[in-house]
Amino acid sequence: MTTQSTVSDVAPTNGKLKVDRATYLQKLVSLRPELDASAGWLNVIRDRATARVQELAIPSTRDEEWRFTDLSALLQVTFQAVNELAPTLGFAAIQPFILPEAVSSRLVFVDGRYDAALSAVDDLPDGILVTHLVAGAELIEQLPRYLAQQQGAEETFTALNTANLSDGALVWVEKNQAIAHPIQILYVSTATQPTIAHPRALVVAESGSKLMLVEDYVTLYDGIYCTNPVTEIWLSDNAEVNHTRIQRDSIEAFHIGKTAVSQARDSRYTCNAVSLGAKLSRHNLEVYHTGEQTETALNGLTIISGEQVADTHSTIAYTHPHGSSNQIHKCIVDDRAHAVFNGKVFVPKAAQLTDAKQLSSNLLLSPKARIDTKPQLEITADNVKCTHGATVSQLDSDEVFYLQSRGIDEDNARKLLTYAFAYEVIQEIPVASLREKLAAIVRTQQT
């Protein structure tokens, strides 16, 4: 049976409801599904997170990490738990989102719940496990060592996700194993009424392993809903993970996600994050280097218009020498939309000979569009090579004029330059069909 949340501590303010943020959060956690006694270790994790939630509240713009992103619109929605009887979808409903390269390595979650009928994981090489957590818990005794064990403070929405944890995606690649084609985790929303889901994914790449992961959030309807996902990725020594994250939720939705990555010695992690949908979205991307000679590449692209708000907060934390990272984040903002980027790189004294590059590059297509960008380095080591920078601009009139002189009208010249600006990030996506599909979406949004 669907449970409906209500927020009782409210008072009208300028036509809106003033909601107590701590009370609202408690109502959200009260929707969590119950587990049976056999899931003892999982209940311990959930109970710890629930206790953490009791100490927290929905962030406000008075919190430094949220000062540019106002969650007031979220507080005006009365969310319900996802119905336990999720709708039955045929393959035709999700076929437009299926990657042909992942025909035998696909996990599908409908409204946050695993759908075995739509998934395809039966023809994988030995040493490659792609399943859901409930099944994986029976196979892997080490699971409690990784799940909800990432570094960093468990902030509000991460704690809320963990408190609601009942299942999720599980990808485990054993030592020295590699999978040539991508693994796709597809999260499908069918919400026609305000619901909240808490997708979870755990990815473990053992020593010397290699994998490509595509995490895709899509919707079948333009409804109001909230997606609060958490993805944890563990890279052991000399492991390599290429991770693509696509957020294309309903234009009326809320999406607040967390990606936490742990990199051991000689590991290589790449994240290609593209944000297109949602009325309000936030992606917290945290990468922790726990060994020497780690390599990190973060490529981000946000394209928003209308009244959309899109926020990216990233952290790269070094703890050992000889590490490197290269981050580029691009935003294209039209109409009255608002983009936020905050990228932190921590280089302590122990992380000598670090090479860290960071660039925030932003394009405003409207005089009322807004971008708040803050790339930042915090360095206490004295033998490093670190750079950062930020640009905010409109289309270059000289470049537009140059294309016009070659016979291209002004409107198409602007679209071509905007597309070229975005494609620098899109071309980094290693899956050909997805790269072409995203390129087509960008072209369509510019028409």
C-alpha positions as a printed NumPy array, in Angstrom:
array([[  0.   ,   0.   ,   0.   ],
       [  1.247,   3.483,  -0.826],
       [  2.041,   5.602,   2.207],
       [  1.574,   9.346,   1.918],
       [  3.704,  11.85 ,   3.757],
       [  2.231,  14.937,   5.306],
       [  3.991,  17.976,   6.678],
       [  2.104,  19.309,   9.659],
       [  4.372,  22.09 ,  10.917],
       [  3.514,  24.649,   8.259],
       [  2.357,  28.236,   8.116],
       [  1.466,  30.353,   5.104],
       [  4.14 ,  32.845,   4.058],
       [  3.575,  35.087,   1.024],
       [  1.209,  32.548,  -0.471],
       [  3.565,  29.622,   0.178],
       [  3.925,  27.199,   3.034],
       [  6.774,  27.754,   5.45 ],
       [  7.923,  24.248,   6.322],
       [ 10.038,  23.139,   9.237],
       [ 13.012,  21.557,   7.46 ],
       [ 13.821,  19.018,  10.179],
       [ 10.194,  17.876,  10.393],
       [  9.974,  17.574,   6.62 ],
       [ 13.061,  15.354,   6.566],
       [ 11.635,  13.098,   9.276],
       [  8.455,  12.673,   7.227],
       [ 10.563,  11.563,   4.253],
       [ 12.485,   8.988,   6.263],
       [  9.227,   7.678,   7.743],
       [  8.363,   6.362,   4.265],
       [ 11.183,   3.828,   4.269],
       [ 10.213,   0.223,   3.505],
       [ 10.511,  -2.373,   6.235],
       [ 12.931,  -5.288,   5.883],
       [ 12.597,  -8.743,   7.36 ],
       [ 14.851,  -9.916,  10.187],
       [ 17.037, -11.984,   7.829],
       [ 18.589,  -8.76 ,   6.445],
       [ 20.313,  -8.108,   9.756],
       [ 23.498,  -6.507,   8.402],
       [ 21.467,  -4.241,   6.123],
       [ 19.199,  -3.193,   8.967],
       [ 22.283,  -2.172,  10.958],
       [ 23.366,   0.127,   8.104],
       [ 19.852,   1.546,   7.741],
       [ 19.398,   2.144,  11.46 ],
       [ 22.733,   3.961,  11.687],
       [ 21.715,   6.218,   8.808],
       [ 18.277,   6.801,  10.316],
       [ 19.903,   7.94 ,  13.537],
       [ 22.031,  10.32 ,  11.499],
       [ 18.921,  11.712,   9.785],
       [ 17.425,  12.531,  13.194],
       [ 20.27 ,  15.031,  13.641],
       [ 19.789,  16.75 ,  10.288],
       [ 17.383,  18.951,   8.34 ],
       [ 16.786,  19.816,   4.703],
       [ 19.575,  22.304,   3.824],
       [ 18.806,  25.968,   3.276],
       [ 20.649,  28.767,   1.501],
       [ 22.143,  29.683,   4.859],
       [ 24.256,  26.518,   4.592],
       [ 27.48 ,  27.347,   2.758],
       [ 27.314,  24.281,   0.521],
       [ 23.777,  25.206,  -0.569],
       [ 23.871,  28.993,  -0.659],
       [ 23.248,  29.168,  -4.421],
       [ 20.625,  26.388,  -4.554],
       [ 17.271,  27.016,  -2.899],
       [ 15.281,  23.877,  -2.022],
       [ 12.113,  25.779,  -1.125],
       [ 10.272,  24.359,  -4.155],
       [ 11.008,  20.833,  -2.937],
       [  9.513,  21.626,   0.471],
       [  6.184,  22.573,  -1.093],
       [  5.63 ,  19.026,  -2.419],
       [  4.005,  16.252,  -0.391],
       [  5.78 ,  13.128,  -1.597],
       [  4.522,   9.568,  -1.351],
       [  6.482,   6.354,  -1.126],
       [  6.745,   4.457,  -4.395],
       [  3.957,   1.894,  -4.639],
       [  5.241,  -1.596,  -3.856],
       [  3.303,  -2.852,  -6.854],
       [  5.379,  -1.088,  -9.503],
       [  3.773,  -0.887, -12.948],
       [  4.583,  -3.688, -15.337],
       [  6.485,  -2.325, -18.298],
       [  7.041,  -4.042, -21.588],
       [ 10.429,  -3.927, -23.236],
       [  9.072,  -1.529, -25.866],
       [  8.627,   1.163, -23.202],
       [ 12.335,   1.26 , -22.37 ],
       [ 13.789,   0.248, -25.728],
       [ 14.656,   3.844, -26.724],
       [ 16.969,   4.01 , -23.707],
       [ 18.698,   0.64 , -24.121],
       [ 22.313,   0.693, -25.289],
       [ 22.961,  -1.899, -28.014],
       [ 26.491,  -2.295, -26.647],
       [ 25.035,  -3.437, -23.284],
       [ 22.642,  -6.053, -24.63 ],
       [ 23.864,  -8.676, -22.122],
       [ 24.972,  -6.427, -19.258],
       [ 21.959,  -4.366, -18.269],
       [ 20.259,  -3.691, -14.939],
       [ 16.875,  -1.942, -15.015],
       [ 15.17 ,  -0.33 , -12.033],
       [ 11.606,   0.961, -12.364],
       [ 10.75 ,   3.65 ,  -9.808],
       [ 13.761,   2.519,  -7.809],
       [ 12.863,  -1.198,  -7.805],
       [ 14.78 ,  -3.903,  -9.62 ],
       [ 13.001,  -5.344, -12.666],
       [ 14.441,  -8.752, -13.547],
       [ 12.285,  -9.114, -16.664],
       [ 13.774,  -5.991, -18.245],
       [ 17.335,  -6.681, -17.139],
       [ 19.84 ,  -8.831, -19.031],
       [ 22.748, -10.254, -17.021],
       [ 22.807, -13.962, -17.861],
       [ 25.626, -14.067, -20.394],
       [ 28.608, -12.515, -18.653],
       [ 32.243, -13.714, -18.487],
       [ 33.497, -15.509, -15.386],
       [ 34.588, -13.096, -12.7  ],
       [ 32.018, -10.454, -13.679],
       [ 28.98 , -10.096, -11.411],
       [ 26.162,  -7.75 , -12.449],
       [ 23.084,  -8.165, -10.271],
       [ 21.064,  -6.458,  -7.557],
       [ 22.064,  -6.15 ,  -3.91 ],
       [ 19.5  ,  -8.59 ,  -2.516],
       [ 20.888, -11.361,  -4.733],
       [ 24.493, -10.247,  -4.317],
       [ 24.331, -10.258,  -0.534],
       [ 23.947, -14.024,  -0.671],
       [ 27.059, -14.391,  -2.819],
       [ 29.572, -11.927,  -1.417],
       [ 30.491, -11.978,   2.245],
       [ 32.595,  -8.815,   1.827],
       [ 29.62 ,  -6.682,   0.848],
       [ 29.209,  -5.021,   4.273],
       [ 32.836,  -3.84 ,   3.991],
       [ 31.937,  -1.646,   1.017],
       [ 28.296,  -0.657,   1.196],
       [ 27.837,   2.74 ,   2.889],
       [ 31.495,   2.751,   3.902],
       [ 32.803,   5.57 ,   1.714],
       [ 34.822,   8.433,   3.168],
       [ 33.353,  11.854,   3.839],
       [ 30.482,  13.006,   5.982],
       [ 27.142,  11.358,   5.288],
       [ 25.235,  14.54 ,   4.531],
       [ 21.461,  14.897,   4.536],
       [ 20.382,  13.292,   1.281],
       [ 22.998,  10.53 ,   1.385],
       [ 21.864,   9.602,   4.883],
       [ 18.242,   9.666,   3.701],
       [ 19.11 ,   7.296,   0.849],
       [ 20.91 ,   4.883,   3.177],
       [ 18.056,   4.967,   5.684],
       [ 15.723,   3.846,   2.871],
       [ 18.1  ,   1.21 ,   1.499],
       [ 16.394,  -2.07 ,   0.612],
       [ 17.967,  -3.03 ,  -2.73 ],
       [ 20.113,  -1.572,  -5.486],
       [ 22.514,  -2.285,  -8.316],
       [ 25.643,  -4.339,  -7.716],
       [ 28.609,  -4.567, -10.092],
       [ 31.612,  -6.615,  -8.995],
       [ 34.621,  -7.271, -11.237],
       [ 37.149,  -9.722,  -9.833],
       [ 40.911,  -9.397,  -9.855],
       [ 42.514,  -8.956, -13.311],
       [ 39.153,  -9.366, -15.069],
       [ 37.845,  -7.009, -17.731],
       [ 34.563,  -6.622, -19.547],
       [ 34.844,  -5.244, -23.08 ],
       [ 31.318,  -3.843, -23.432],
       [ 29.646,  -1.335, -21.104],
       [ 27.49 ,  -2.196, -18.107],
       [ 24.284,  -0.163, -18.147],
       [ 22.271,   0.707, -15.053],
       [ 18.99 ,   2.196, -16.234],
       [ 16.719,   3.97 , -13.756],
       [ 13.233,   4.51 , -15.174],
       [ 10.619,   6.747, -13.582],
       [  6.924,   6.158, -14.291],
       [  5.668,   8.654, -11.713],
       [  2.313,  10.284, -12.418],
       [  1.99 ,  11.573,  -8.858],
       [  4.604,  13.003,  -6.462],
       [  6.758,  10.068,  -5.33 ],
       [ 10.279,   9.787,  -3.985],
       [ 12.752,   7.01 ,  -4.817],
       [ 16.222,   6.278,  -3.446],
       [ 18.243,   4.306,  -6.031],
       [ 21.496,   2.771,  -4.839],
       [ 24.468,   1.328,  -6.7  ],
       [ 27.664,  -0.335,  -5.498],
       [ 30.561,  -0.896,  -7.902],
       [ 33.691,  -2.779,  -6.848],
       [ 36.648,  -3.111,  -9.217],
       [ 39.267,  -5.453,  -7.758],
       [ 43.003,  -5.182,  -8.47 ],
       [ 43.9  ,  -5.026, -12.144],
       [ 40.261,  -5.063, -13.321],
       [ 38.671,  -2.842, -15.947],
       [ 35.071,  -1.837, -16.711],
       [ 32.837,   0.75 , -18.381],
       [ 29.712,   1.829, -16.52 ],
       [ 26.74 ,   3.822, -17.847],
       [ 24.311,   5.17 , -15.244],
       [ 21.208,   6.633, -16.896],
       [ 18.183,   8.346, -15.303],
       [ 15.156,   8.633, -17.603],
       [ 11.406,   9.188, -17.386],
       [  8.35 ,   7.994, -19.272],
       [  6.156,  10.887, -18.127],
       [  6.673,  14.565, -17.302],
       [  5.483,  14.192, -13.721],
       [  6.592,  15.629, -10.397],
       [  8.826,  13.241,  -8.471],
       [ 12.09 ,  13.153,  -6.569],
       [ 15.059,  10.899,  -7.265],
       [ 17.689,  10.691,  -4.523],
       [ 20.377,   8.274,  -5.779],
       [ 23.74 ,   7.258,  -4.309],
       [ 26.475,   5.448,  -6.235],
       [ 29.592,   4.101,  -4.513],
       [ 32.596,   3.078,  -6.618],
       [ 35.663,   1.315,  -5.242],
       [ 38.834,   0.957,  -7.308],
       [ 41.542,  -1.349,  -5.966],
       [ 45.201,  -1.187,  -7.043],
       [ 45.657,  -0.732, -10.803],
       [ 41.909,  -0.905, -11.507],
       [ 40.254,   1.202, -14.197],
       [ 36.656,   2.473, -14.296],
       [ 35.182,   4.654, -17.012],
       [ 31.876,   5.967, -15.664],
       [ 29.238,   7.86 , -17.653],
       [ 26.332,   9.41 , -15.746],
       [ 23.355,  10.836, -17.657],
       [ 20.56 ,  12.706, -15.889],
       [ 17.525,  13.338, -18.114],
       [ 14.664,  13.311, -15.627],
       [ 11.285,  14.965, -16.08 ],
       [ 11.415,  18.74 , -16.395],
       [  9.15 ,  18.856, -13.3  ],
       [ 11.311,  16.504, -11.212],
       [ 13.85 ,  16.941,  -8.429],
       [ 17.133,  15.042,  -8.664],
       [ 19.675,  15.114,  -5.833],
       [ 22.454,  12.58 ,  -6.386],
       [ 25.734,  11.491,  -4.856],
       [ 28.687,   9.689,  -6.437],
       [ 31.452,   8.645,  -4.034],
       [ 34.658,   7.156,  -5.439],
       [ 37.645,   5.593,  -3.675],
       [ 40.862,   5.158,  -5.693],
       [ 43.721,   2.948,  -4.524],
       [ 47.296,   2.981,  -5.852],
       [ 47.77 ,   3.231,  -9.648],
       [ 43.999,   3.253, -10.277],
       [ 42.354,   5.269, -13.059],
       [ 38.863,   6.76 , -12.825],
       [ 36.991,   8.776, -15.448],
       [ 33.562,  10.332, -14.957],
       [ 31.564,  11.805, -17.823],
       [ 28.55 ,  13.495, -16.205],
       [ 25.809,  15.05 , -18.334],
       [ 22.859,  16.889, -16.775],
       [ 19.903,  17.774, -18.995],
       [ 16.653,  17.264, -17.083],
       [ 14.898,  18.048, -13.785],
       [ 13.403,  21.24 , -12.492],
       [ 16.09 ,  21.225,  -9.804],
       [ 19.115,  18.941,  -9.848],
       [ 22.224,  18.538,  -7.753],
       [ 25.143,  16.141,  -8.209],
       [ 27.684,  15.709,  -5.433],
       [ 30.771,  14.016,  -6.896],
       [ 33.451,  13.056,  -4.39 ],
       [ 36.728,  11.319,  -5.309],
       [ 39.135,  10.149,  -2.608],
       [ 42.693,   9.129,  -3.495],
       [ 43.93 ,   6.508,  -1.038],
       [ 47.167,   5.541,  -2.784],
       [ 50.001,   6.865,  -4.917],
       [ 49.954,   7.498,  -8.672],
       [ 46.188,   7.74 ,  -9.004],
       [ 44.661,   9.309, -12.107],
       [ 41.282,  11.061, -12.231],
       [ 39.461,  12.685, -15.156],
       [ 36.156,  14.478, -14.542],
       [ 34.234,  15.722, -17.57 ],
       [ 30.967,  17.54 , -16.867],
       [ 28.304,  19.08 , -19.073],
       [ 25.122,  20.871, -17.992],
       [ 22.568,  22.135, -20.515],
       [ 19.512,  23.847, -19.032],
       [ 16.864,  26.369, -20.013],
       [ 13.513,  27.729, -18.851],
       [ 13.464,  27.944, -15.035],
       [ 15.757,  24.961, -14.431],
       [ 18.364,  24.919, -11.671],
       [ 21.364,  22.581, -11.962],
       [ 24.081,  22.344,  -9.32 ],
       [ 27.329,  20.36 ,  -9.443],
       [ 29.542,  20.104,  -6.363],
       [ 32.736,  18.1  ,  -6.749],
       [ 35.594,  17.152,  -4.444],
       [ 38.946,  15.571,  -5.278],
       [ 40.902,  14.739,  -2.126],
       [ 44.525,  13.605,  -2.376],
       [ 46.356,  11.829,   0.436],
       [ 49.465,  10.424,  -1.334],
       [ 52.11 ,  11.724,  -3.757],
       [ 52.294,  11.449,  -7.555],
       [ 48.542,  11.776,  -8.109],
       [ 46.969,  13.579, -11.04 ],
       [ 43.548,  14.898, -12.01 ],
       [ 42.062,  16.821, -14.899],
       [ 38.599,  18.333, -14.511],
       [ 36.6  ,  20.296, -17.056],
       [ 33.027,  21.311, -16.397],
       [ 30.898,  23.13 , -18.969],
       [ 27.496,  24.785, -18.561],
       [ 25.187,  26.071, -21.279],
       [ 22.415,  28.173, -19.74 ],
       [ 19.455,  29.701, -21.564],
       [ 16.312,  31.677, -20.644],
       [ 16.079,  32.215, -16.857],
       [ 17.892,  29.034, -15.866],
       [ 20.541,  28.939, -13.14 ],
       [ 23.663,  26.752, -13.091],
       [ 25.993,  26.255, -10.147],
       [ 29.475,  24.726, -10.099],
       [ 31.699,  24.329,  -7.06 ],
       [ 34.816,  22.211,  -7.495],
       [ 37.214,  21.588,  -4.629],
       [ 40.669,  20.018,  -4.871],
       [ 42.475,  19.235,  -1.6  ],
       [ 46.244,  18.718,  -1.771],
       [ 47.67 ,  18.138,   1.744],
       [ 51.36 ,  18.114,   2.615],
       [ 51.572,  14.33 ,   2.128],
       [ 50.481,  14.672,  -1.505],
       [ 53.709,  15.978,  -2.998],
       [ 54.212,  16.006,  -6.794],
       [ 50.484,  16.266,  -7.433],
       [ 49.391,  17.458, -10.869],
       [ 45.838,  18.849, -10.733],
       [ 44.038,  20.849, -13.424],
       [ 40.552,  22.309, -13.135],
       [ 38.511,  24.45 , -15.521],
       [ 34.943,  25.742, -15.315],
       [ 33.791,  27.017, -18.708],
       [ 30.317,  28.519, -19.047],
       [ 28.151,  29.844, -21.86 ],
       [ 25.215,  32.21 , -21.324],
       [ 22.619,  32.219, -24.113],
       [ 20.241,  34.699, -22.491],
       [ 20.717,  37.984, -20.611],
       [ 18.604,  36.568, -17.753],
       [ 20.533,  33.287, -17.471],
       [ 22.705,  32.922, -14.375],
       [ 25.848,  31.   , -13.468],
       [ 27.617,  30.81 , -10.1  ],
       [ 30.99 ,  29.129, -10.449],
       [ 33.7  ,  28.536,  -7.882],
       [ 36.671,  26.308,  -8.755],
       [ 39.002,  26.129,  -5.772],
       [ 42.299,  24.6  ,  -4.748],
       [ 43.375,  24.082,  -1.14 ],
       [ 47.091,  23.263,  -1.165],
       [ 49.503,  22.755,   1.711],
       [ 52.054,  20.645,  -0.212],
       [ 54.989,  22.68 ,  -1.588],
       [ 56.01 ,  20.635,  -4.641],
       [ 52.946,  20.451,  -6.876],
       [ 51.671,  21.604, -10.256],
       [ 48.076,  22.764,  -9.828],
       [ 46.002,  25.141, -11.935],
       [ 42.383,  26.232, -11.984],
       [ 40.254,  28.746, -13.807],
       [ 36.758,  29.831, -14.745],
       [ 35.208,  31.615, -17.713],
       [ 31.681,  32.942, -18.179],
       [ 30.818,  34.391, -21.554],
       [ 28.308,  34.739, -24.345],
       [ 28.861,  33.538, -27.895],
       [ 31.75 ,  35.355, -29.541],
       [ 30.349,  37.84 , -32.075],
       [ 33.495,  37.518, -34.195],
       [ 33.03 ,  33.76 , -34.447],
       [ 29.378,  34.216, -35.393],
       [ 30.383,  36.768, -38.026],
       [ 33.063,  34.434, -39.406],
       [ 30.505,  31.651, -39.944],
       [ 28.098,  34.12 , -41.508],
       [ 30.818,  35.129, -43.936],
       [ 30.956,  31.485, -44.976],
       [ 27.288,  31.464, -45.933],
       [ 25.72 ,  30.291, -42.627],
       [ 22.843,  32.404, -41.312],
       [ 23.157,  33.923, -37.838],
       [ 20.735,  31.55 , -36.107],
       [ 22.458,  28.427, -37.401],
       [ 25.861,  29.943, -36.699],
       [ 24.933,  30.348, -33.032],
       [ 23.576,  26.805, -32.854],
       [ 26.727,  25.413, -34.443],
       [ 29.005,  27.232, -31.994],
       [ 26.897,  26.099, -29.041],
       [ 26.992,  22.508, -30.246],
       [ 30.781,  22.668, -30.684],
       [ 31.114,  24.02 , -27.14 ],
       [ 29.187,  21.023, -25.747],
       [ 30.74 ,  18.389, -27.962],
       [ 34.154,  18.774, -26.345],
       [ 32.692,  16.904, -23.356],
       [ 30.347,  14.58 , -25.26 ],
       [ 33.179,  13.221, -27.384],
       [ 34.808,  11.816, -24.23 ],
       [ 31.955,   9.331, -23.74 ],
       [ 33.361,   5.924, -24.793],
       [ 30.036,   4.326, -25.862],
       [ 29.37 ,   5.168, -29.513],
       [ 25.575,   4.844, -29.523],
       [ 25.205,   6.981, -26.39 ],
       [ 27.637,   9.565, -27.698],
       [ 25.632,   9.899, -30.917],
       [ 22.321,  10.031, -29.029],
       [ 23.51 ,  12.804, -26.725],
       [ 24.912,  14.737, -29.65 ],
       [ 21.475,  14.524, -31.294],
       [ 19.794,  15.724, -28.08 ],
       [ 22.104,  18.74 , -27.905],
       [ 21.393,  19.595, -31.528],
       [ 17.644,  19.282, -30.906],
       [ 17.762,  21.534, -27.841],
       [ 19.42 ,  24.214, -29.907],
       [ 16.614,  24.278, -32.481]])
